[in-house]
Amino acid sequence: MYIVIRWIEYCAVHSCQNVVIHADDKTSILAAITTLKSSLAEFIEPDFGLLHELLRLHVLTRRQANDVRSERTVFRKNDALLELLTSEEQCVKFLTALQLTGQQHVVNFITQNGGQKHN
C-alpha cells in the first residue's frame, strides 16, 4: 500500500512536497515499528531535530518530548520514544519526521521490514 502524505504545516515554511512511504500490504507501519523496536533503538538519532519535528507534527506533546530528552542515553531515549508511538497515524508522521531529519535509512529499514521485505 502506498501512503501519500502532504503536510500543510510543512508547506507554510518550506516548498510543498509529497512524501511517499511504501509499506507491505499485510503489515501496518505500527506493526513493523513494534516488531523492529529493539533494532530501531540502535540507530535512530533523536537529538538532532527529530523530537522537534515530532512536536511540530503533533506526534508528541511537550511533556512527552521532555520525558524522552531526559533519558540519559540515546538508546533509552529511543526506547522511550518508540513506546509513545501507539497509532498508525503517529507512525506515519514519525516516518515523515525521520525523512525531514535526514534519517531515510531508518524509514527504509521500517518500510522494508528490517531488510526482510518479500516480493
C-alpha positions in Angstrom: 0.0 0.0 0.0 1.2 3.5 -0.7 0.5 6.3 1.7 0.9 9.8 0.3 1.2 12.5 2.8 1.0 16.2 2.1 1.8 18.3 5.2 0.1 21.7 5.1 2.2 22.9 8.0 5.4 22.0 6.2 4.2 23.8 3.1 3.8 27.0 5.1 7.5 27.0 5.9 9.1 25.0 3.0 8.2 24.3 -0.6 5.4 21.7 -0.7 6.3 18.2 -1.5 4.7 14.8 -1.2 6.2 12.1 0.8 5.5 8.6 -0.5 6.1 5.8 2.0 5.8 2.1 1.0 4.6 -0.4 3.5 3.8 -4.0 2.9 0.0 -4.6 2.4 0.0 -7.2 5.1 1.9 -5.1 7.7 0.9 -1.8 9.2 3.7 0.7 9.9 2.8 0.4 13.6 3.2 -3.3 13.5 6.5 -3.0 11.7 7.8 -0.5 14.3 6.7 -2.7 17.1 8.4 -5.8 15.6 11.6 -3.9 14.9 11.7 -1.8 18.1 14.9 -3.3 19.6 16.8 -2.9 16.3 15.4 0.6 15.8 16.6 1.8 19.2 20.2 1.1 18.0 20.3 3.7 15.1 17.6 6.3 15.4 19.1 9.8 16.1 16.7 11.6 18.4 18.8 14.6 19.4 19.2 16.5 16.2 15.8 17.7 15.1 13.7 14.5 15.4 11.9 15.5 18.6 11.3 19.0 17.3 9.7 17.6 14.2 7.6 15.2 16.2 6.4 18.1 18.3 5.6 20.2 15.2 3.7 17.3 13.6 1.7 16.8 16.9 3.0 13.3 17.4 4.4 14.2 20.8 3.3 16.7 23.5 5.9 18.9 25.0 5.8 16.8 28.2 6.4 13.6 26.2 9.3 15.2 24.3 10.8 16.4 27.6 10.5 13.0 29.1 12.3 11.5 26.1 15.0 14.2 26.2 15.6 13.5 30.0 16.7 9.9 29.3 20.5 9.5 29.9 21.4 7.5 26.8 20.4 7.6 23.1 19.2 4.0 23.4 16.9 4.8 26.3 15.7 7.9 24.5 14.8 5.8 21.5 13.1 3.2 23.7 11.0 5.9 25.4 10.2 7.5 22.0 9.1 4.2 20.4 6.9 3.3 23.3 4.9 6.5 22.7 4.0 5.5 19.1 0.6 3.9 19.6 -1.3 4.7 16.4 -0.9 4.2 12.7 -1.3 8.0 12.2 1.5 8.7 14.7 3.7 6.2 12.9 3.1 7.7 9.5 4.1 11.1 10.9 7.1 9.5 12.6 8.3 8.3 9.2 7.9 11.8 7.8 9.8 13.3 10.7 12.6 10.8 10.1 12.8 11.8 6.5 12.8 15.5 7.3 15.7 15.0 9.7 17.8 13.1 7.2 17.1 9.6 8.5 15.8 8.0 5.3 17.8 4.8 6.1 15.6 4.3 9.2 12.5 4.8 7.1 13.8 2.2 4.6 14.5 -0.2 7.4 11.0 0.1 8.8 9.2 0.0 5.4 11.2 -2.9 4.2 10.6 -4.9 7.4 14.2 -4.7 8.7 15.6 -5.7 5.3 13.4 -8.8 5.1 10.9 -7.4 2.5 9.3 -10.2 0.5 8.3 -9.5 -3.2 
